[in-house]
Amino acid sequence: DLSTFSKYEIRGADAHTFLERVCANRIPVRDGGVMLGHLLTPAGFIESEITVTRLAADHYYVLSAAVAQLHDLDQFEWRRQPGENFTVTDVTDEYGTLVLAGPRSREVLGAVTSCELSNASFRWLTGKLAEVAGVAGVRLLRVNYVGELGWELHVPMARMPVVFDALMAAGAAHGIALFGTYAMNSLRMEKAYRGWGSELTNEVTMVEADMERFVHYDKEFIGKAGTLHARRLAAARLR
């Protein structure tokens, strides 16, 4: 249960332009695309880590760490430019989040939804709206922090018990079990996933954190000059 994730909806004609400017990574251009993005300081240090799902051209679902709820809301606001047409709405309390992960997660989830879950139909780093256990409007994201096959289920908060009970019932035959955040933290380190607030802080750059695969230098973003400077310094040390 990761319902404590900070959750925002960014909507409006300039939502895509805004997110492109504040994230080092490229924002998805297709509905259902999911990406991991980082907000940097002008000097290139890591300020925030977010997940962005494109629901529509003018509608994005943004997730960040539980402890960053007010921090990241503030980050979005100060990075806004005058005249930009978009809104940021904190929907943290409107959606609960369940993580279903493991080699049998496709069978378990498939027992409670008609959504096609095959790899060809539901690829890694994509999201879909689906009905799960009779609950409409569940945001299924094929992404997790565990490093295993799985999904995040973002469920309207009032219907969380329905979906949870259905998953536990469907998973009983597969030996489903609950796990907590200490286990998840161990698994993400085993997978070499970085963590915001531990490996990723405002004292390190994307270069120092070995996270350049999430940086697109072919676009403009806040912190680009600082990141390029960090890249040159790293190259100089290797010579």
C-alpha positions in Angstrom: 0.0 0.0 0.0 1.7 3.2 -1.3 -1.3 5.5 -0.9 1.0 8.0 0.7 2.6 8.7 -2.7 2.2 12.4 -3.5 -0.1 12.8 -6.5 -0.9 15.7 -8.7 -2.8 16.4 -11.9 -1.3 19.0 -14.2 -3.9 20.1 -16.8 -4.1 22.8 -19.4 -2.9 24.0 -22.8 0.6 24.6 -21.6 0.9 21.5 -19.4 3.2 19.7 -21.8 5.4 22.7 -22.4 5.8 23.3 -18.7 6.7 19.7 -17.9 9.2 19.7 -20.8 10.9 22.7 -19.4 11.1 21.6 -15.8 12.1 17.9 -16.4 15.5 16.7 -17.7 13.8 13.7 -19.4 11.5 14.0 -22.4 7.7 14.1 -21.6 5.6 11.3 -23.2 4.0 12.3 -26.5 1.5 9.5 -26.6 -1.4 9.0 -24.3 -0.6 6.3 -21.8 3.1 7.0 -21.8 4.9 6.9 -18.5 8.3 8.4 -17.7 10.7 9.1 -14.8 11.6 12.7 -14.6 13.9 14.9 -12.5 13.5 18.6 -11.5 16.9 20.2 -11.2 18.3 23.3 -9.7 19.7 25.9 -12.2 23.1 24.5 -11.2 22.1 21.0 -12.2 21.6 19.4 -8.7 18.7 17.1 -8.2 15.7 18.8 -6.5 12.9 16.3 -7.1 12.1 13.0 -8.8 8.7 12.5 -10.3 6.8 10.0 -12.5 4.7 11.5 -15.2 1.8 9.7 -17.0 0.2 11.3 -20.0 -3.6 10.8 -19.8 -4.2 13.3 -22.6 -2.3 16.0 -24.5 -3.4 18.5 -21.8 -3.7 16.2 -18.8 -0.8 14.6 -16.9 -0.8 12.5 -13.7 2.3 13.2 -11.7 3.6 11.1 -8.7 6.4 11.9 -6.3 7.6 10.8 -2.8 5.3 10.8 0.1 7.5 13.2 2.1 7.7 15.6 -0.9 4.0 16.5 -1.1 4.4 20.2 -0.2 8.0 20.4 -1.4 7.1 19.4 -5.0 3.9 21.4 -5.1 6.1 24.4 -4.3 8.6 23.4 -7.0 5.9 23.3 -9.6 4.6 26.8 -8.6 8.0 28.6 -8.6 8.9 27.1 -11.9 5.8 28.4 -13.6 6.3 31.3 -16.1 3.9 34.3 -16.3 1.0 33.7 -18.6 1.3 29.9 -18.8 -2.1 28.2 -19.0 -2.2 25.2 -16.7 -3.3 24.1 -13.3 -1.7 21.9 -10.6 -4.1 20.1 -8.4 -3.0 18.0 -5.4 -5.0 14.7 -5.6 -3.0 12.8 -3.0 -6.1 12.0 -0.9 -8.3 11.2 -3.9 -6.4 8.1 -5.0 -5.1 5.1 -3.1 -2.2 3.1 -4.5 -1.6 -0.6 -4.4 1.5 -2.2 -5.8 1.1 -5.7 -7.3 4.5 -7.2 -8.1 6.0 -10.6 -8.8 6.2 -13.3 -11.4 2.5 -14.1 -11.0 1.2 -10.6 -11.0 -0.2 -10.8 -14.5 -2.3 -13.9 -13.6 -3.5 -12.3 -10.4 -4.5 -8.9 -12.0 -5.9 -10.7 -15.0 -8.4 -12.5 -12.8 -10.0 -9.2 -11.7 -9.9 -7.1 -14.9 -10.8 -7.5 -18.6 -7.9 -5.2 -19.5 -5.4 -6.9 -21.8 -2.2 -7.3 -19.8 0.1 -9.1 -22.3 3.5 -7.6 -22.9 2.5 -6.7 -26.4 -0.7 -4.9 -25.3 0.6 -3.4 -22.1 4.2 -2.6 -22.3 6.6 -1.4 -19.5 6.3 2.3 -18.8 2.7 2.6 -20.1 -0.6 3.2 -18.3 -4.3 2.6 -18.9 -7.6 3.4 -17.4 -9.4 0.2 -16.5 -12.1 -1.4 -14.5 -10.7 -3.6 -11.7 -13.0 -5.8 -9.5 -15.9 -3.8 -10.7 -14.3 -0.5 -9.8 -14.2 1.9 -12.7 -11.5 4.6 -13.3 -8.5 2.6 -11.9 -5.3 4.0 -13.3 -3.1 1.0 -14.0 0.6 1.9 -14.5 3.1 -0.8 -15.5 5.9 0.4 -13.4 7.1 -0.3 -9.8 9.9 0.2 -7.5 10.6 -3.5 -6.8 12.3 -4.4 -10.1 9.9 -7.2 -10.9 6.9 -7.7 -13.3 4.1 -5.7 -11.8 1.7 -2.8 -11.8 0.7 0.2 -9.7 -3.0 0.4 -9.2 -4.2 4.0 -8.5 -7.7 3.5 -7.2 -10.4 6.0 -6.2 -9.7 6.1 -2.4 -13.2 5.1 -1.3 -13.0 1.9 -3.4 -9.6 0.7 -2.2 -10.9 -2.1 0.1 -12.9 -3.6 -2.8 -9.8 -3.8 -5.1 -7.5 -5.0 -2.3 -9.9 -7.8 -1.2 -10.3 -8.9 -4.8 -6.6 -9.0 -5.4 -5.9 -11.0 -2.3 -8.7 -13.5 -3.2 -7.4 -13.9 -6.8 -3.8 -14.3 -5.5 -4.5 -16.9 -2.9 -3.9 -19.8 -5.3 -0.5 -18.2 -6.2 0.7 -17.7 -2.6 0.2 -14.0 -2.6 1.6 -12.2 0.5 1.9 -8.6 1.8 5.2 -6.8 1.9 6.2 -3.5 3.4 8.4 -0.6 2.6 11.5 -2.0 4.2 11.3 -5.0 1.9 10.6 -2.7 -1.1 13.6 -0.5 -0.2 15.8 -3.6 -0.1 14.5 -4.8 -3.4 15.0 -1.5 -5.1 18.6 -1.3 -3.9 19.1 -4.9 -5.3 17.8 -3.6 -8.6 20.1 -0.5 -8.4 17.2 1.9 -8.4 18.2 5.2 -6.9 16.0 6.8 -4.2 15.1 10.4 -3.8 16.4 11.8 -0.5 19.1 9.1 -0.2 21.1 8.6 -3.4 19.4 11.5 -5.2 19.7 14.8 -3.3 20.3 18.5 -4.1 24.0 17.8 -3.4 24.5 15.6 -6.4 24.0 16.0 -10.2 22.5 13.6 -12.6 26.0 12.9 -13.8 27.3 12.0 -10.4 24.3 9.9 -9.7 24.8 7.9 -12.9 21.4 9.0 -14.1 22.2 10.6 -17.4 20.0 8.1 -19.3 17.1 10.2 -17.9 18.6 13.4 -19.4 17.8 14.7 -22.9 20.4 17.2 -23.9 18.6 17.9 -27.2 16.0 20.1 -25.5 16.1 23.0 -23.1 15.3 22.4 -19.4 16.1 24.0 -16.1 19.5 22.9 -15.0 20.8 22.0 -18.4 23.8 24.3 -18.3 24.7 22.9 -14.8 24.4 19.3 -16.0 26.6 20.0 -19.0 29.2 21.5 -16.6 29.1 18.5 -14.4 29.5 16.3 -17.5 32.6 18.2 -18.5 34.1 18.0 -15.0 33.5 14.2 -15.0 35.2 13.8 -18.4 38.1 15.9 -17.3 38.6 13.6 -14.2 38.7 10.6 -16.5 41.5 12.0 -18.7 
